[in-house]
């Protein structure tokens, strides 16, 4: 096992220990999917998380402007770029290094913008691994992404079958993600509506596009005035920034297949 895979395994244990209290955030305590998919953080702190999805190659100017807003107001965001968008390549190394230098965080939006539940387990695994490979190659070093957001915010197929939700959940956990990050608020038009909905621990969804960035220019000072503190997802859930290392991640399907068989055997034995 290379060092990157070992780190991911250790991170799994840490996530399990630290994020167990986050299960209390579920709206339905009897629903395993609700416990797996985080829609908000803890309500006893004014921290909120501004998240920005997709980050298409054509929207790099919007990402740069979002970073300017972070510097201007002393806040952080979490970005979820997708490989198919074209923005994860060494050509954009300076852009993504600026994201991290600003104190922001990067999470996985997978390799392709497809419903995860509509493809088989090993293609999902390949998309997850392909995303981490692309990010490491872009940065020139390993960045252990902690969070994943499913395309369309849906881990099922486009018909929302609960059977595919359970299957995709198993695949994501096998890869090393203890939670999927959803959102509580998606509003890019009406500031009063957004401010009425936002609460301590809210996760807000935006996209790297001109409309959303223009909206953020107005919303961020209003959120600060209301007493909220926009932070990364890791800070909101009590983690240090993701770890980095020299050894680039390389997707190894055989490793995950072996891990799958080991876990299957453990279930048989228990």
Secondary structure as the mmCIF struct_conf table of DSSP 4:
data_model
#
loop_
_struct_conf.conf_type_id
_struct_conf.id
_struct_conf.beg_label_comp_id
_struct_conf.beg_label_asym_id
_struct_conf.beg_label_seq_id
_struct_conf.end_label_comp_id
_struct_conf.end_label_asym_id
_struct_conf.end_label_seq_id
HELX_RH_AL_P HELX_RH_AL_P1 UNK A 3 UNK A 19
HELX_RH_3T_P HELX_RH_3T_P1 UNK A 20 UNK A 25
BEND BEND1 UNK A 27 UNK A 27
TURN_TY1_P TURN_TY1_P1 UNK A 29 UNK A 30
HELX_RH_AL_P HELX_RH_AL_P2 UNK A 32 UNK A 36
STRN STRN1 UNK A 37 UNK A 38
STRN STRN2 UNK A 40 UNK A 40
TURN_TY1_P TURN_TY1_P2 UNK A 43 UNK A 44
BEND BEND2 UNK A 45 UNK A 45
STRN STRN3 UNK A 47 UNK A 54
HELX_RH_3T_P HELX_RH_3T_P2 UNK A 57 UNK A 59
HELX_RH_AL_P HELX_RH_AL_P3 UNK A 60 UNK A 73
TURN_TY1_P TURN_TY1_P3 UNK A 74 UNK A 74
STRN STRN4 UNK A 78 UNK A 81
HELX_RH_3T_P HELX_RH_3T_P3 UNK A 83 UNK A 85
TURN_TY1_P TURN_TY1_P4 UNK A 86 UNK A 86
BEND BEND3 UNK A 89 UNK A 89
HELX_RH_3T_P HELX_RH_3T_P4 UNK A 90 UNK A 92
HELX_RH_AL_P HELX_RH_AL_P4 UNK A 93 UNK A 101
TURN_TY1_P TURN_TY1_P5 UNK A 102 UNK A 103
STRN STRN5 UNK A 105 UNK A 106
STRN STRN6 UNK A 108 UNK A 108
BEND BEND4 UNK A 111 UNK A 112
BEND BEND5 UNK A 114 UNK A 114
HELX_RH_3T_P HELX_RH_3T_P5 UNK A 116 UNK A 118
BEND BEND6 UNK A 119 UNK A 119
HELX_RH_AL_P HELX_RH_AL_P5 UNK A 121 UNK A 139
TURN_TY1_P TURN_TY1_P6 UNK A 140 UNK A 140
BEND BEND7 UNK A 141 UNK A 141
STRN STRN7 UNK A 142 UNK A 143
STRN STRN8 UNK A 148 UNK A 148
HELX_RH_3T_P HELX_RH_3T_P6 UNK A 151 UNK A 153
BEND BEND8 UNK A 155 UNK A 156
TURN_TY1_P TURN_TY1_P7 UNK A 158 UNK A 159
HELX_RH_AL_P HELX_RH_AL_P6 UNK A 162 UNK A 175
TURN_TY1_P TURN_TY1_P8 UNK A 176 UNK A 176
BEND BEND9 UNK A 178 UNK A 178
STRN STRN9 UNK A 180 UNK A 181
BEND BEND10 UNK A 184 UNK A 184
STRN STRN10 UNK A 185 UNK A 185
BEND BEND11 UNK A 188 UNK A 189
HELX_RH_AL_P HELX_RH_AL_P7 UNK A 191 UNK A 197
TURN_TY1_P TURN_TY1_P9 UNK A 200 UNK A 201
STRN STRN11 UNK A 202 UNK A 202
STRN STRN12 UNK A 203 UNK A 207
BEND BEND12 UNK A 208 UNK A 209
HELX_RH_AL_P HELX_RH_AL_P8 UNK A 210 UNK A 225
TURN_TY1_P TURN_TY1_P10 UNK A 226 UNK A 227
STRN STRN13 UNK A 229 UNK A 230
HELX_RH_AL_P HELX_RH_AL_P9 UNK A 233 UNK A 236
TURN_TY1_P TURN_TY1_P11 UNK A 237 UNK A 238
HELX_LH_PP_P HELX_LH_PP_P1 UNK A 239 UNK A 243
STRN STRN14 UNK A 244 UNK A 245
BEND BEND13 UNK A 246 UNK A 247
HELX_LH_PP_P HELX_LH_PP_P2 UNK A 248 UNK A 249
HELX_RH_AL_P HELX_RH_AL_P10 UNK A 253 UNK A 269
#
